[in-house]
Amino acid sequence: MDDLLPFVKSEICCALREEIESECYWQDQFRRLQNENPCIAQVIARFATALENEDIAQSVTIGAILVYRLLESQAEANRMEDEFKFDLRE
């Protein structure tokens, strides 16, 4: 079941909240998304540009990037947990 989306834990939300400090965070993350997962970036961009209200378009873009980052961060944490897991009974 590795292909399912991860369940995002509250610790990931807190960590991501700390990560979002710089003013250009969202622009940087969108550029990174364009390089690493261009299909998703294109869907976000097309959906946002179809909206007539610029503020709503920006909010939708930020929301989509936020969800992507939460899932990405949790998947990374899960991989690390699996990689460094050991059995205390040994």
Sequence and secondary structure as in RCSB ss.txt:
>XXXX:A:sequence
MDDLLPFVKSEICCALREEIESECYWQDQFRRLQNENPCIAQVIARFATALENEDIAQSVTIGAILVYRLLESQA
EANRMEDEFKFDLRE
>XXXX:A:secstr
 TTS     HHHHHHHHHHTTSTTHHHHHHHHHHHH HHHHHHHHHHHHH S HHHHHHHHHHHHHHHHHHHHHH
HHHHHHHHT   TT 
